[in-house]
Amino acid sequence: MEAIAEKEALKGGGFLIKETNAEDIFIPEEFSEEQKMMANATIDFIKKEIDPHVERMDSMEEGFMAGLMTRAGELGLLGVNVPEEYGGMAMSFNTGMLIADIVGIGGSFSTAYGAHTGIGTLPIIYYGTEDQKKKYLPKLASGEWKACYCLTEPDAGSDANSGKTSAKLTSDRKHYLINGQKMWISNAGFADLFIVFAKIDDDKKLSAFLVEKSYGGIELNDEEKKLGIKGSSTRQVFFNDCKVPVENMLSDRENGFKIAVNILNVGRIKLGAGVVQGCKEIASLCTSYANQRNQFGVPISSFGAIQTKLAKMAAKTYVAESAAYRAGQDIDNLIKKLEAGGLSHSDAKMKGVEQFAIECAIIKIHGSEIIDYVVDEGLQVYGGMGFSEEGPMARPYRDARIARIYEGTNEINRMLLVGMLFKKGMKGELDLFASVMAVGKELTSVPSFESPDMNIPMAAEKGVVKNLKKAVLMAAGKAAETFGPKLDHEQEVLMSLADMIIEVYAAESAILRTEKLISKYGQDGAQLYVDMTRLYLAEAVQKVKNHGDEAIACYATGDELKVLMMGMKRFTKVEPYNTKELRRSIAAKMIEANAFPYDLYS
């Protein structure tokens, strides 16, 4: 399992079959001063422009959100990943994730921002002609124009390629007439540019078009009344003989579905990063409230039950942050490698993200479920005040719920990531099945009783993750052998395997980050990070075992079932941590700081 060719070092999904060295990953503590300045400028923007006006935003005051977007453009926030020659800042992929991370605390604004800078702008950066880039990117980067992305239809949600919106070439062959209906379109109410997916004639696949609102033939329904993100514009869009110049086709005919998939990968990983600052803010609010709220004559922060909630919020947030920026920098590294090999910057970015599509799905699922956990426990810490609209928890509780749905539901993403992993194995891009066979041989051999070198930081934890990877390979390999091509139809098994994979990536990311921090701060100086990592790992091991047991029971019987269950027990065996003391130690630092226990940007 340890042996891996150098050429695989930058391959998505490779984490499952190789050992990753701490020095090879990026951690948020390594952000440059320029990146920290960008983060702080974004925080200042939100504190000044959004926080005092959330009621205006959520009531959808006419022009308010569009004005926010314009001011964000003036600060350069809309052009972080736009090339300089088109009016942008040309910053790294990970910097774009950092800004998405900070913007996440802006509530409904984060949806408008993400729709504009992500799915509304990136298709042009990656797939546009030079003329299209020159015409649209400067306006989008400055905020002069706002963009939206029209993919979803009433009968085509997760199955986007089944959309019925049509495009017909006019008799003079100079325009396409677009007809159809789109729904759940973020920013539609104030967008100047619509990226529209439609099928030309009897094509089987979608094509994409750049549609200016001024072209006419566009009608909008009233704003949707939503559970959360109430301040974001979400409308149905109707196209009635909308006349679009032929030169406004984006990329090649029938390339729309590929554009949609690749752009959604970017949206997924940025969504996963975009929950982190929100989690920190909620953990800080809860800590402060728990310090102030007295019951039975003492602050509720002195209660073990409350400390448990605070500590788990911090640990889960730390892990989500670790995983997101590890994956983001891997994408950045591959982009640089591809550019050095002769690819254009746009092509390198597109292929870099595509290579790490598995990690993008992992980050999206993991982050969106962490924020749901944090807001739910945050509301519980506040008790009755948490359920009140007068308190600070109701809005984030509602807003967070959408994260598990958009950019592809978490269920779809779970099945996609397992499918992509097997596909890479079948194509020989990853030596997946050789690793599966190696684990099978190990399963029938005498267990090794070799102990990790405890003088090496996080050696025991790395040994645990090494075995968790074997548990995944054992369960996944046997599932593939049992079902073959029909595995795609075994959604319950795929979901269990995905959950195992997610926990392995998340836990390993935290362990590697903590190992780096020990080398930076020393064992004592990094104790908080050690505690958070161990607290998360204890839970991750149990999750991997439970999901592994469930998957195996779906396809194995008799003696084979017994052998596989024994293997699962063997690969998930771990010396138990005193999680009570870990939680108390983490919570004590939060209570003392009256906030989330560390700050990256001060």
C-alpha positions in Angstrom: 0.0 0.0 0.0 2.9 2.3 0.7 4.5 1.9 -2.7 3.3 4.4 -5.2 4.9 5.8 -8.4 5.9 9.4 -8.3 3.6 10.2 -11.2 0.6 9.4 -8.9 1.6 11.9 -6.3 -0.8 14.5 -7.7 -3.7 12.2 -8.7 -7.1 12.7 -7.1 -8.2 9.8 -5.0 -4.6 8.7 -4.5 -4.8 9.4 -0.8 -6.6 6.1 -0.3 -3.7 3.9 -1.6 -0.7 5.8 -0.5 0.8 7.3 2.6 0.9 11.1 2.5 3.8 13.0 4.1 2.9 16.0 6.3 5.5 18.1 4.5 3.7 17.5 1.2 0.4 19.1 2.3 -0.6 22.7 2.8 -2.0 23.9 6.1 -3.9 27.2 6.7 -1.2 28.3 9.1 1.0 28.7 6.0 -1.2 31.4 4.4 0.9 34.3 3.2 0.6 37.8 4.6 -1.1 38.8 1.3 -3.7 36.1 1.8 -4.2 37.1 5.4 -4.7 40.7 4.3 -7.3 39.6 1.8 -9.1 37.6 4.5 -9.2 40.5 6.9 -10.4 42.9 4.1 -13.2 40.5 3.4 -14.1 40.2 7.1 -14.1 44.0 7.3 -16.4 44.2 4.3 -18.9 41.8 5.9 -18.8 43.5 9.3 -19.4 46.9 7.8 -21.6 46.3 4.8 -23.6 43.2 5.8 -23.8 42.6 9.6 -25.6 46.0 10.4 -28.0 45.4 7.5 -29.1 41.8 7.7 -32.8 42.7 8.0 -32.6 44.8 4.9 -30.9 41.9 3.1 -33.3 39.2 4.3 -36.3 41.3 3.5 -35.0 41.6 -0.1 -35.0 45.3 -0.1 -35.0 46.4 -3.7 -31.4 46.9 -5.0 -29.7 46.0 -1.7 -28.0 42.7 -2.8 -27.1 44.1 -6.2 -25.5 47.0 -4.5 -23.5 44.7 -2.2 -22.2 42.9 -5.2 -21.2 46.1 -6.8 -19.2 47.2 -3.7 -17.6 43.7 -3.5 -16.5 44.2 -7.1 -15.0 47.6 -6.3 -12.9 45.9 -3.6 -11.7 43.2 -6.0 -13.6 40.4 -4.3 -15.4 39.4 -7.4 -12.2 39.1 -9.5 -10.0 37.0 -7.1 -9.7 34.1 -9.7 -10.1 36.2 -12.8 -6.9 36.6 -14.9 -5.3 40.1 -14.7 -5.7 40.8 -18.4 -9.5 40.7 -17.9 -9.6 43.0 -14.9 -9.1 40.4 -12.2 -6.5 39.6 -9.5 -5.3 36.3 -10.8 -4.9 34.8 -7.3 -4.4 31.1 -6.6 -7.2 28.5 -6.4 -6.6 28.2 -2.6 -6.9 32.0 -2.2 -10.3 31.8 -3.9 -11.3 29.2 -1.4 -10.1 31.4 1.4 -12.3 34.2 0.3 -15.2 31.8 -0.1 -14.5 30.6 3.4 -14.7 34.2 4.9 -17.7 35.2 2.7 -19.5 32.2 4.2 -20.3 34.3 7.3 -22.3 36.7 5.1 -25.4 34.6 5.1 -27.5 35.2 1.9 -24.7 37.2 0.4 -22.5 34.1 0.3 -25.0 32.5 -2.1 -25.1 35.6 -4.4 -21.3 35.8 -4.2 -20.8 32.1 -5.0 -23.2 32.0 -7.8 -21.6 35.0 -9.5 -17.9 34.3 -8.9 -18.2 30.5 -9.3 -20.8 29.1 -11.7 -21.5 32.5 -13.2 -17.9 33.5 -14.1 -15.7 30.4 -14.2 -17.4 28.8 -17.3 -16.2 31.9 -19.3 -12.7 31.7 -17.8 -12.3 28.0 -18.5 -14.3 27.6 -21.8 -14.8 31.1 -23.3 -13.3 32.3 -26.5 -10.9 35.2 -26.3 -13.6 37.6 -27.6 -16.0 36.3 -24.9 -13.5 36.7 -22.2 -12.7 40.3 -23.2 -16.3 41.2 -23.5 -17.7 39.7 -20.3 -14.9 39.1 -17.7 -14.0 42.7 -17.0 -17.6 43.6 -16.3 -18.1 40.5 -14.1 -14.9 41.1 -12.1 -15.7 44.8 -11.5 -19.3 44.1 -10.4 -20.7 46.2 -13.2 -22.5 43.1 -14.4 -23.9 40.3 -12.3 -24.2 36.7 -13.5 -26.3 33.7 -13.0 -26.3 30.0 -14.1 -29.3 28.4 -15.6 -29.1 24.6 -15.5 -31.8 23.2 -13.3 -35.3 22.6 -14.7 -38.5 21.4 -13.0 -38.0 17.8 -14.3 -34.2 17.9 -14.5 -32.5 18.4 -11.2 -29.7 15.9 -10.4 -30.3 14.4 -13.9 -29.3 17.8 -15.5 -28.7 16.3 -19.0 -32.4 15.4 -19.3 -33.3 19.1 -19.5 -35.9 20.1 -22.2 -34.8 23.7 -22.9 -34.2 24.0 -26.6 -32.0 26.0 -29.0 -32.9 26.3 -32.7 -30.8 27.9 -35.3 -32.5 30.7 -37.2 -32.9 30.5 -41.0 -30.1 33.1 -41.5 -27.8 31.0 -39.2 -26.9 34.0 -37.2 -28.8 33.4 -34.0 -30.2 30.6 -31.8 -33.7 30.9 -30.4 -33.8 29.5 -26.9 -37.1 28.3 -25.4 -37.6 26.7 -22.0 -37.9 27.0 -18.3 -35.2 27.0 -15.6 -35.8 27.0 -11.8 -33.9 27.7 -8.6 -31.7 30.2 -10.4 -29.6 32.2 -7.9 -29.1 35.9 -8.8 -31.8 35.8 -11.5 -33.6 38.8 -10.1 -30.7 41.2 -10.8 -28.5 39.3 -13.3 -27.2 40.9 -16.5 -25.7 37.7 -17.9 -27.3 34.3 -17.9 -25.3 31.2 -18.6 -28.0 28.9 -20.2 -27.9 25.2 -20.9 -30.0 23.9 -23.7 -30.2 21.2 -26.4 -29.8 22.0 -30.0 -32.3 20.1 -32.2 -32.1 16.4 -31.4 -28.8 16.5 -29.6 -28.4 14.1 -26.7 -26.2 16.4 -24.7 -26.5 20.0 -23.6 -24.8 23.0 -25.1 -24.1 26.2 -23.2 -24.9 29.8 -24.2 -24.0 33.3 -22.9 -27.3 35.2 -22.8 -27.5 38.9 -22.1 -30.6 40.1 -20.4 -30.9 42.8 -23.0 -31.5 40.2 -25.7 -35.1 40.0 -24.6 -37.4 37.0 -24.5 -36.6 36.5 -20.8 -39.3 36.5 -18.2 -38.9 35.9 -14.4 -41.3 34.5 -11.9 -41.6 36.2 -8.5 -38.9 35.6 -5.9 -39.1 32.1 -4.3 -40.1 32.1 -0.6 -37.4 30.0 0.9 -36.6 28.3 4.2 -33.3 30.0 4.5 -30.9 32.3 2.6 -33.9 34.6 2.3 -31.9 37.5 1.1 -30.6 35.8 -2.0 -32.5 36.2 -5.3 -34.0 32.8 -6.5 -36.4 32.8 -9.4 -37.7 30.7 -12.2 -36.6 31.9 -15.6 -38.6 31.5 -18.8 -37.0 31.8 -22.2 -39.4 32.6 -25.1 -37.7 32.8 -28.4 -34.7 34.5 -26.7 -32.5 35.5 -29.6 -28.8 34.7 -28.9 -26.0 35.4 -31.4 -24.3 32.2 -32.6 -20.9 33.5 -31.4 -22.3 33.4 -27.9 -22.3 29.6 -27.8 -19.9 28.7 -24.9 -17.3 26.1 -26.0 -18.4 23.5 -28.6 -21.8 22.1 -29.4 -22.9 19.4 -26.9 -20.1 20.3 -24.5 -22.5 21.9 -22.0 -22.8 18.9 -19.8 -19.1 18.6 -19.4 -19.0 22.4 -18.6 -21.7 21.9 -16.0 -20.0 19.0 -14.3 -16.5 20.6 -14.2 -17.8 23.9 -12.9 -19.9 22.1 -10.2 -16.6 20.5 -9.0 -15.3 24.0 -8.2 -18.5 24.9 -6.5 -18.4 21.8 -4.4 -15.0 22.3 -2.9 -15.6 26.1 -2.4 -18.8 25.3 -0.6 -16.9 22.9 1.7 -14.5 25.7 2.5 -17.2 28.2 2.7 -18.7 26.8 5.9 -15.5 27.1 8.0 -15.6 30.7 9.1 -19.3 30.3 9.8 -18.6 27.4 12.1 -16.0 29.4 13.9 -18.3 32.4 14.3 -21.1 30.2 15.8 -18.7 28.4 18.1 -17.5 31.8 19.3 -21.0 33.0 19.9 -21.9 29.9 21.8 -18.8 30.1 24.0 -19.5 33.7 24.9 -23.1 33.0 25.6 -22.2 29.9 27.7 -19.8 32.1 29.7 -22.5 34.7 30.4 -25.6 32.5 30.9 -25.9 31.4 34.6 -27.9 28.4 35.8 -27.9 26.9 39.3 -25.6 29.8 40.3 -22.8 29.1 37.8 -22.1 29.8 34.1 -23.4 27.0 31.9 -19.9 26.8 30.3 -18.9 25.0 33.5 -21.2 22.1 32.7 -19.7 19.0 31.0 -22.6 18.7 28.6 -22.1 22.2 27.3 -18.3 21.7 27.1 -18.9 18.6 25.0 -20.8 20.6 22.5 -18.3 23.4 22.3 -15.3 21.1 22.0 -16.9 19.0 19.2 -17.8 22.2 17.3 -14.2 23.2 17.4 -12.8 19.8 16.5 -15.1 19.2 13.6 -14.4 22.7 12.3 -10.7 22.2 12.6 -10.9 19.0 10.6 -13.1 20.5 7.9 -10.7 23.4 7.5 -7.7 21.0 7.3 -9.3 18.9 4.6 -10.5 21.8 2.5 -7.2 23.6 2.2 -5.2 20.4 1.8 -7.4 19.6 -1.3 -7.3 23.2 -2.5 -3.5 23.3 -2.5 -3.3 19.9 -4.2 -5.3 21.5 -7.0 -3.1 24.5 -7.1 0.0 22.3 -7.3 -1.4 20.4 -10.2 -2.4 23.5 -12.0 1.2 24.8 -11.8 2.5 21.4 -12.9 0.2 21.4 -15.9 1.1 25.0 -16.9 4.8 24.1 -16.7 4.0 21.2 -19.1 2.6 23.7 -21.7 -1.1 23.9 -20.9 -2.8 27.3 -20.9 -3.7 28.7 -17.5 -7.5 28.1 -18.2 -7.0 24.6 -19.4 -4.6 23.8 -16.5 -7.2 25.1 -14.0 -10.0 23.1 -15.6 -8.0 19.8 -15.7 -6.6 20.4 -12.2 -10.0 20.6 -10.7 -11.3 17.7 -12.8 -8.4 15.5 -11.5 -9.5 16.1 -7.9 -13.2 15.7 -8.4 -13.3 13.0 -5.8 -11.8 15.3 -3.2 -14.2 18.1 -4.3 -17.2 15.9 -3.5 -15.7 14.8 -0.2 -15.1 18.4 0.9 -18.6 19.4 -0.1 -20.3 16.6 1.8 -18.1 16.8 4.8 -18.3 20.6 5.2 -22.0 20.9 4.6 -22.7 18.3 7.3 -20.3 19.9 9.7 -22.0 23.2 9.5 -25.4 21.5 10.0 -24.0 19.9 13.1 -22.5 23.2 14.4 -25.7 25.2 13.9 -27.8 22.5 15.4 -25.7 22.2 18.6 -25.3 26.0 18.6 -29.0 26.4 18.8 -29.1 23.9 21.6 -26.5 25.8 23.6 -28.7 28.8 23.4 -31.7 26.8 24.5 -35.0 28.8 24.3 -33.1 31.9 23.0 -31.8 29.7 20.2 -35.3 29.1 19.0 -36.2 32.8 19.1 -35.8 35.0 16.1 -34.5 37.6 18.5 -31.4 35.4 19.1 -28.5 34.9 16.7 -29.0 31.2 15.9 -32.3 31.1 13.9 -30.9 32.7 10.8 -27.7 30.5 10.5 -29.8 27.4 11.4 -32.1 28.0 8.4 -29.3 29.2 6.1 -27.1 26.2 6.6 -29.6 23.7 5.5 -29.3 24.5 1.8 -25.6 23.4 1.8 -26.5 19.7 1.7 -28.7 20.3 -1.4 -27.0 22.6 -3.8 -23.9 21.8 -6.0 -25.4 18.4 -6.2 -27.2 16.8 -3.2 -24.9 15.0 -0.7 -26.5 11.7 -1.7 -25.6 12.2 -5.4 -22.1 13.3 -4.4 -21.6 10.2 -2.2 -22.4 8.0 -5.1 -20.4 10.0 -7.6 -17.2 9.9 -5.5 -17.3 6.1 -5.2 -18.0 5.8 -8.9 -15.2 8.1 -9.8 -12.8 6.1 -7.6 -13.7 2.8 -9.2 -13.5 4.4 -12.7 -10.0 5.6 -12.0 -9.1 2.1 -10.9 -10.6 0.5 -14.0 -8.7 3.0 -16.3 -5.4 2.3 -14.5 -5.1 5.9 -13.3 -4.9 4.6 -9.8 -3.4 1.2 -8.8 -6.6 0.6 -6.8 -7.1 -3.1 -7.4 -3.6 -4.0 -6.6 -4.0 -2.3 -3.3 -7.3 -4.2 -2.7 -5.5 -7.5 -3.5 -2.7 -6.6 -1.0 -5.2 -6.0 1.7 -6.9 -9.3 0.9 -3.6 -11.1 1.3 -2.9 -9.3 4.6 -6.3 -10.3 5.8 -5.3 -14.0 5.6 -1.9 -13.5 7.2 -0.8 -13.3 10.8 -1.3 -9.8 12.1 1.7 -7.6 12.8 2.2 -6.7 16.4 4.7 -4.0 15.5 4.1 -0.8 17.5 4.5 2.7 16.0 7.5 4.7 17.1 6.0 7.0 19.8 8.9 9.4 19.4 7.5 10.4 16.0 4.7 13.0 16.3 1.2 11.6 15.5 2.7 8.2 14.7 0.0 6.2 16.4 -2.7 8.3 14.8 -1.2 7.8 11.3 -1.1 4.1 12.0 -4.8 4.2 12.8 -5.6 5.9 9.5 -3.4 3.5 7.6 -5.5 0.7 8.9 -8.8 2.6 8.2 -7.7 2.8 4.5 -7.3 -1.0 4.5 -10.9 -1.3 5.9 -12.2 0.8 3.0 -10.2 -1.1 0.4 -11.4 -4.4 1.8 -15.1 -3.4 1.9 -15.0 -1.6 -1.5 -13.0 -4.4 -3.2 -15.4 -7.1 -2.1 -18.4 -4.9 -3.1 -16.9 -4.5 -6.6 -16.2 -8.2 -6.9 -19.7 -9.1 -5.8 -21.8 -6.7 -7.8 -19.5 -5.9 -10.8 -21.1 -3.3 -13.1 -24.3 -3.5 -11.1 -22.7 -1.8 -8.2 -24.0 1.5 -9.5 -27.5 0.3 -8.6 -26.6 -0.6 -5.0 -27.0 2.9 -3.7 -27.1 1.9 0.0 -23.7 0.2 -0.4 -22.2 3.1 -2.3 -23.4 5.5 0.5 -21.7 3.4 3.2 -18.5 3.2 1.2 -18.5 6.9 0.6 -18.9 7.7 4.3 -15.9 5.5 5.1 -13.8 7.3 2.4 -14.9 10.7 3.7 -13.9 9.9 7.2 -10.5 8.6 6.2 -9.7 11.8 4.1 -10.9 14.1 6.8 -9.1 12.4 9.7 -5.9 12.0 7.8 -6.0 15.7 6.8 -6.2 16.8 10.4 -3.5 14.4 11.5 -1.1 15.7 8.9 -1.9 19.3 9.7 -1.3 18.6 13.4 2.0 16.8 12.7 3.1 20.0 10.9 2.0 22.2 13.8 3.9 20.1 16.3 7.0 20.7 14.3 6.2 24.4 14.2 5.1 25.0 17.8 6.4 21.9 19.7 4.3 19.3 21.5 3.1 21.6 24.2 2.4 24.5 21.9 0.3 22.3 19.6 -1.6 20.4 22.3 -4.9 22.0 21.3 -4.6 20.7 17.8 -3.5 17.3 19.0 -6.6 17.1 21.3 -9.0 18.2 18.5 -7.5 15.7 16.1 -7.7 12.8 18.6 -11.3 13.7 19.5 -12.3 13.7 15.8 -10.3 10.5 15.1 -12.1 8.6 17.9 -15.4 9.3 16.3 -14.1 8.7 12.8 -12.9 5.2 13.6 -16.4 4.2 14.9 -18.0 5.7 11.8 -15.7 3.7 9.5 -16.5 0.5 11.4 -20.2 1.0 11.5 -20.5 1.9 7.8 -18.1 -0.9 6.9 -20.1 -3.5 8.9 -23.3 -2.2 7.2 -21.9 -2.4 3.7 -20.4 -5.9 4.2 -23.7 -7.3 5.6 -25.4 -6.2 2.3 -23.4 -8.6 0.2 -21.6 -11.2 2.3 -23.0 -14.3 4.0 -21.8 -17.3 5.9 -18.1 -17.8 6.4 -17.2 -15.0 4.1 -19.3 -12.6 6.2 -17.4 -13.8 9.3 -14.0 -13.3 7.7 -14.9 -9.8 6.5 -16.3 -8.8 9.8 -13.2 -10.0 11.5 -11.2 -7.9 9.1 -13.2 -4.9 9.8 -12.7 -5.3 13.5 -9.0 -5.8 13.0 -8.6 -2.7 10.8 -10.6 -0.5 13.1 -9.0 -1.6 16.3 -7.6 1.4 18.3 -6.6 2.1 21.8 -9.5 4.2 23.2 -8.9 7.8 23.9 -10.3 9.5 27.1 -12.6 11.7 25.0 -14.0 13.3 28.1 -10.7 14.8 29.0 -10.0 15.7 25.4 -13.3 17.6 25.3 -12.7 19.3 28.6 -9.2 20.4 27.5 -10.5 21.9 24.2 -13.4 23.6 25.9 -11.2 25.1 28.6 -9.2 26.9 25.9 -12.4 28.2 24.3 -13.9 29.3 27.7 -10.7 31.1 28.5 -10.6 32.8 25.1 -14.3 33.4 25.2 -14.2 32.4 21.5 -13.2 29.7 19.0 -9.8 28.5 20.3 -7.5 29.7 17.5 -7.3 32.6 15.0 -5.5 32.3 11.6 -5.7 35.9 10.5 -4.6 38.1 13.5 
